[in-house]
Amino acid sequence: MRPIALAASTALLVLAAACGANGETASASGQSGAPLETRPANNPDQQPVFPGQTRAPGVKTEQAMRHSVVASGLSHPWGLALMPDGRWLVTEKPGRLRIITAQGQVGEPVQGLPRVDARGQGGLLDVVVSPGFAQDRLIYWSYAEPRDGGNATSVARGRLSDDGARVDNVQVVFRALPAYDGDKHFGSSLAFAPDGKLFITLGERSDRPMRPQAQDLGSHMGKTIRINADGTVPQDNPFVGRAGALPEIWSLGHRNVQGIAVQPGTGAIWTIEHGTRGGDEVNLDRAGLNYGWPDAAYGVEYAGGAINSGATQKAGTEQPVYYWDPVIAPGGAVFYQGAMFPAWDGDLLVTALKEKHIARLVIENDRVVGEERLLTDLGERVRDVAIGPDGAVWAITDESDGKLVRLAAAE
């Protein structure tokens, strides 16, 4: 293993807060306080369907916080997963998987992973450990797989060797269909539900000819997927037995989902979706539901103008719990549980690539009632986020000199 020195400097954030629900300034019964977002919307004519669906009141944390750069020199890290021994699995988009200790020692690339198509947004993507990792040492990862006719998102699993040097018995447990010769919108985040089912999020591949597939149950594109840990299909999936529908599909109508989080206590699945200009979404992702893309969406096209008809609502489709206009370009997400920041219990942390922060969303009754921006002084694209054993927040930055960062209470 090669050591990476701790950064010479750390940043101190001291934030004051008013009291209220969860120690915050907003409550579900009557939101108050100025919105955190003050920039003009990309589409000012669009209005939220319910209060608090966008531009939630700003909230602040009382505790003083300090971030430290634990490791650096990573090449566009994408996925972050904690192992039971306190070490981190970190993917690098060009195709490397590394183990990094909490002290910042970065291992050599783990051997045995399949080849990836690392063009554009493709490459080695997310990584998670098996719920039974202590016994089976299985890890799962998503990646852009080279295919005949192009590429598509796949998920593989393998046994991490006792010394962490390689993965053995590699098996592809899911292959998204169809293949397409493109370099965008692969998704793909992974999460195990409390019942051991594996959720996989997918993009619709971005290009206009592919967009309608987000509404096509005969395609995996633009879907959330649910499978058993061995790749078989759960028989209680919502579209099992429907003619023309792929049985792995959990939900449809997504654009490019790069974040997923399982809510503690409820087991509910929340997904975080890249929109166009003004359409990033937080969704409560339920079985069999349609989340609208591209027929109903917030924001405008990158080049300007309406998305399809410009509708933000359509019969038979779901509204996002929350959306950002302007966008933050969201990545990974996690619900906070930990002893270090007790006022954050149950809050949703969402990384921001474009806006270079972690958004802390205060959730009450499945609604966002407050928002705070964390890690703003790091100044880097934050890709994924996880919670350490002591309740500290860990994140990786999607840069050519990517970093593993720890955000903790200041001592």
C-alpha positions in Angstrom: 0.0 0.0 0.0 1.2 3.5 -0.7 0.7 6.2 1.9 -0.9 9.5 0.9 -0.1 12.3 3.3 -2.8 14.2 5.1 -3.4 17.6 3.6 -1.4 20.3 5.3 -4.5 22.3 6.0 -8.0 21.8 7.1 -11.0 24.0 7.1 -13.1 25.1 10.0 -16.7 26.0 9.6 -18.6 27.5 12.5 -22.3 27.8 11.8 -25.0 29.3 13.9 -28.6 28.1 13.9 -32.0 29.1 15.3 -33.9 26.4 17.1 -36.9 24.5 15.7 -37.7 21.1 14.3 -34.5 19.0 14.5 -32.7 22.1 15.7 -33.6 23.9 12.4 -35.4 27.0 11.3 -38.2 25.2 9.3 -41.0 22.8 10.1 -43.4 20.7 8.1 -46.4 22.3 9.6 -45.4 25.8 8.5 -42.2 26.5 6.7 -40.5 29.8 7.5 -37.2 31.4 6.7 -35.7 32.7 3.5 -35.0 30.2 0.7 -31.3 29.1 0.6 -31.4 29.4 -3.3 -31.6 33.0 -4.4 -30.4 32.8 -8.1 -33.0 33.2 -10.9 -34.6 30.0 -12.0 -33.9 28.7 -15.5 -37.6 28.5 -16.1 -39.3 31.2 -13.9 -42.7 30.4 -15.4 -42.8 26.9 -13.8 -44.3 26.7 -10.4 -44.0 24.0 -7.8 -47.0 21.7 -7.2 -46.8 22.0 -3.4 -45.0 24.3 -0.9 -41.4 23.4 -0.3 -41.0 21.4 -3.5 -38.1 23.7 -4.5 -36.1 26.5 -2.8 -36.5 25.2 0.8 -35.7 27.5 3.6 -32.0 27.7 4.5 -31.0 26.1 7.8 -27.6 26.1 9.6 -25.9 23.7 12.0 -24.9 24.9 15.4 -21.9 22.6 15.8 -18.5 23.7 14.6 -17.2 21.4 11.9 -13.8 20.7 10.3 -12.9 18.9 7.2 -9.6 17.1 6.5 -8.3 15.7 3.2 -7.4 12.1 4.2 -6.2 10.9 0.8 -5.5 12.5 -2.6 -4.1 11.6 -6.0 -7.2 9.6 -7.1 -8.3 9.7 -10.7 -12.0 10.7 -10.8 -13.2 8.6 -8.0 -16.9 7.7 -8.3 -18.1 5.2 -5.7 -17.4 4.9 -1.9 -18.3 2.0 0.4 -17.3 1.3 4.0 -16.0 -2.2 4.9 -16.6 -3.6 8.4 -13.0 -3.1 9.4 -13.3 0.7 8.8 -11.5 0.8 5.5 -13.0 2.3 2.4 -13.6 0.8 -1.1 -13.2 3.6 -3.7 -13.7 3.2 -7.4 -11.8 5.3 -10.0 -13.7 5.9 -13.2 -10.9 4.7 -15.5 -11.4 1.2 -14.1 -9.5 0.9 -10.8 -10.8 -0.1 -7.4 -8.7 0.7 -4.4 -8.9 0.2 -0.6 -8.1 3.2 1.5 -7.6 3.2 5.2 -9.1 5.7 7.6 -5.5 7.0 8.0 -5.1 7.7 4.3 -3.1 4.7 3.0 -4.1 4.0 -0.6 -3.8 0.5 -1.8 -2.7 -0.7 -5.2 -5.5 -1.4 -7.7 -7.5 -4.5 -6.8 -7.0 -7.1 -9.5 -9.6 -9.2 -11.3 -12.2 -6.6 -12.3 -13.6 -6.8 -15.9 -12.7 -4.2 -18.5 -14.8 -1.0 -18.6 -15.7 1.5 -21.3 -14.3 4.7 -19.7 -15.4 7.2 -22.4 -17.3 10.3 -21.4 -19.4 9.5 -18.3 -18.7 5.8 -18.6 -16.2 3.7 -16.6 -16.1 2.0 -13.2 -19.0 3.5 -11.3 -20.5 2.5 -7.9 -19.5 -0.1 -5.4 -21.3 -1.7 -2.4 -20.5 -4.5 0.0 -22.7 -7.5 0.5 -25.0 -7.3 3.6 -23.2 -10.5 4.6 -19.7 -9.3 3.8 -18.3 -10.4 7.1 -19.0 -14.0 6.1 -19.0 -14.0 2.3 -16.6 -11.1 1.4 -18.7 -10.3 -1.6 -18.6 -6.9 -3.2 -20.8 -5.5 -6.0 -19.9 -2.8 -8.6 -21.5 -1.1 -11.5 -19.7 -0.2 -14.7 -20.1 0.8 -18.4 -19.5 -2.6 -20.1 -18.2 -2.7 -23.7 -20.8 -4.6 -25.7 -21.5 -5.5 -29.3 -23.1 -2.4 -30.7 -21.7 -0.1 -28.0 -22.0 -0.4 -24.3 -24.4 -0.4 -21.4 -24.4 -0.5 -17.6 -23.7 -3.8 -16.0 -23.4 -5.0 -12.4 -20.9 -7.6 -11.3 -20.0 -9.2 -8.0 -16.9 -11.1 -6.7 -15.2 -12.3 -3.6 -12.6 -9.8 -2.3 -9.6 -11.9 -1.3 -8.6 -12.0 2.3 -5.6 -9.7 1.6 -7.7 -7.3 -0.5 -5.5 -7.7 -3.5 -8.0 -9.1 -5.9 -11.6 -10.2 -6.6 -12.3 -13.8 -7.5 -15.2 -15.7 -8.9 -16.5 -12.6 -10.7 -20.0 -13.0 -12.0 -22.1 -10.4 -13.9 -25.5 -10.4 -12.1 -27.2 -7.7 -14.3 -26.8 -6.3 -17.8 -28.9 -3.4 -18.9 -30.5 -3.7 -22.3 -30.3 -2.5 -25.0 -26.7 -1.7 -25.7 -26.1 1.7 -27.3 -23.0 3.4 -28.8 -22.9 6.5 -26.5 -20.9 7.9 -23.6 -23.5 9.4 -21.3 -26.2 8.7 -18.7 -25.1 5.2 -17.4 -26.5 5.9 -13.9 -25.6 4.1 -11.8 -25.8 3.8 -8.1 -26.3 0.7 -6.0 -28.0 0.0 -2.7 -29.1 -3.0 -0.7 -32.5 -2.8 0.9 -33.1 -4.2 4.4 -34.6 -7.4 2.8 -31.4 -8.0 0.9 -32.7 -7.0 -2.5 -30.3 -5.0 -4.7 -31.4 -1.7 -6.3 -29.6 -0.4 -9.4 -30.3 3.0 -11.0 -29.9 3.6 -14.7 -29.9 6.6 -17.1 -31.7 6.8 -20.4 -28.4 7.4 -22.3 -29.1 11.1 -22.9 -29.3 11.3 -26.7 -32.7 12.3 -28.1 -33.3 9.0 -29.9 -32.9 7.2 -26.6 -35.0 9.4 -24.4 -38.4 7.8 -25.1 -37.0 4.5 -23.8 -37.4 5.9 -20.3 -41.1 5.3 -20.8 -40.7 1.9 -22.5 -41.1 -1.1 -20.2 -39.3 -3.2 -22.8 -36.0 -1.3 -22.1 -34.0 -0.9 -19.0 -33.0 2.6 -19.9 -34.2 5.3 -17.5 -35.3 2.8 -14.9 -34.7 1.8 -11.3 -34.0 -1.9 -11.1 -34.5 -4.4 -8.3 -33.0 -7.8 -8.3 -32.0 -10.5 -5.9 -28.4 -10.6 -4.7 -27.6 -13.4 -7.2 -29.1 -11.6 -10.1 -32.4 -13.4 -10.2 -35.7 -11.5 -10.4 -37.8 -11.1 -7.2 -41.3 -12.4 -8.0 -42.9 -9.5 -6.3 -41.4 -7.0 -8.7 -44.2 -4.8 -10.1 -43.9 -5.8 -13.7 -43.3 -9.5 -13.4 -45.7 -11.3 -15.7 -46.7 -8.3 -17.8 -46.3 -8.9 -21.5 -43.5 -6.9 -23.0 -42.1 -5.7 -19.7 -38.7 -6.5 -18.4 -39.2 -8.1 -15.0 -36.2 -6.4 -13.3 -37.9 -3.0 -13.5 -38.9 -1.3 -10.2 -39.9 2.1 -11.6 -39.6 4.1 -14.8 -39.5 7.6 -16.3 -36.0 8.6 -15.0 -33.4 10.7 -16.8 -30.1 9.9 -15.1 -30.1 8.7 -11.5 -26.7 8.8 -9.9 -27.8 8.7 -6.2 -29.8 6.3 -4.1 -30.4 6.1 -0.4 -32.4 3.7 1.8 -34.3 5.5 4.5 -33.6 4.2 8.0 -36.6 2.9 9.8 -38.9 2.8 6.8 -36.7 1.1 4.3 -38.1 3.5 1.6 -36.0 4.0 -1.5 -35.0 7.6 -2.4 -33.3 8.4 -5.7 -31.5 11.5 -6.9 -31.7 12.4 -10.5 -29.8 14.7 -12.9 -32.2 17.0 -14.8 -31.4 19.3 -17.6 -31.0 23.0 -16.8 -33.3 23.4 -13.8 -34.6 19.9 -13.3 -32.5 18.0 -10.7 -34.8 15.8 -8.7 -35.2 14.0 -5.4 -37.7 11.2 -5.7 -39.4 8.8 -3.3 -38.9 5.8 -5.6 -41.9 3.4 -5.2 -42.7 0.2 -7.0 -44.3 0.4 -10.4 -44.5 4.2 -10.5 -43.7 6.5 -13.4 -41.5 9.6 -12.7 -42.3 11.4 -15.9 -39.2 11.8 -17.9 -39.2 13.1 -20.7 -42.9 13.8 -20.8 -43.1 15.8 -17.6 -40.0 17.6 -16.2 -38.8 20.8 -14.6 -36.3 23.1 -16.2 -35.3 23.7 -19.9 -33.1 22.1 -22.5 -29.4 22.7 -22.2 -29.7 24.7 -25.4 -32.7 26.6 -24.1 -36.4 26.0 -24.9 -39.0 23.6 -23.6 -38.4 19.9 -22.8 -40.9 18.2 -25.2 -44.2 20.1 -24.6 -42.8 21.9 -21.5 -45.2 20.1 -19.1 -44.2 19.7 -15.5 -47.2 17.4 -14.8 -48.8 14.5 -16.6 -51.5 12.2 -15.6 -50.1 8.9 -14.3 -46.7 10.3 -13.4 -45.2 11.2 -10.0 -44.0 14.6 -8.9 -40.5 14.8 -7.4 -40.3 15.3 -3.6 -37.9 18.2 -4.4 -36.2 19.8 -7.3 -33.4 22.3 -7.9 -33.6 25.1 -10.4 -30.8 26.1 -10.9 -29.3 22.6 -10.7 -26.6 21.4 -8.4 -25.7 18.3 -10.6 -26.3 15.7 -7.8 -24.2 12.6 -7.3 -24.4 10.2 -4.4 -26.7 10.3 -1.4 -27.0 8.9 2.1 -29.4 9.3 5.0 -27.6 10.5 8.1 -27.4 8.3 11.2 -24.6 8.8 13.7 -23.6 10.1 17.0 -21.4 13.0 15.8 -24.2 15.2 14.5 -27.4 14.2 16.4 -29.4 17.1 15.0 -29.0 15.7 11.5 -30.6 12.3 12.3 -32.8 11.3 9.4 -31.6 14.1 7.1 -30.7 13.3 3.5 -27.1 14.2 2.4 -26.8 14.7 -1.4 -23.5 15.5 -3.2 -23.3 18.3 -5.7 -20.9 18.2 -8.6 -21.6 21.5 -10.4 -22.1 23.5 -7.2 -19.3 21.7 -5.2 -20.9 21.0 -1.9 -23.0 18.5 0.1 -26.7 19.5 0.3 -28.2 18.6 3.7 -31.9 18.2 3.3 -34.1 18.2 6.4 -36.9 15.6 5.7 -40.2 15.7 7.6 -43.2 13.6 6.5 -41.6 12.8 3.1 -41.1 16.6 2.4 -38.0 18.8 2.4 -38.4 21.5 5.0 -34.8 22.9 5.1 -31.6 22.9 3.1 -28.0 23.5 4.1 -24.8 23.5 2.0 -21.8 21.7 3.6 -18.2 21.4 2.5 -18.5 24.6 0.4 -14.9 25.7 1.1 -13.4 22.6 -0.4 -14.1 23.9 -3.9 -14.2 20.5 -5.6 -16.9 18.4 -7.4 -18.3 16.2 -4.6 -19.2 12.8 -6.1 -20.2 10.4 -3.3 -20.9 10.5 0.4 -21.0 8.0 3.2 -21.1 7.9 7.0 -18.2 6.6 9.1 -18.5 4.4 12.2 -18.2 7.4 14.5 -20.8 9.5 12.6 -18.3 11.6 10.6 -19.2 12.3 7.0 -16.9 11.0 4.3 -16.9 12.1 0.7 -14.9 11.7 -2.5 -14.3 14.4 -5.1 -14.5 13.8 -8.9 -11.3 15.5 -10.0 -8.1 14.4 -11.8 -6.5 14.8 -8.3 -9.5 13.3 -6.5 -9.7 13.3 -2.8 -11.1 11.3 0.1 -12.4 13.9 2.6 -13.7 13.5 6.2 -16.1 16.1 7.7 -16.3 15.9 11.4 -17.2 17.9 14.5 -14.4 20.3 15.4 -12.6 19.3 18.6 
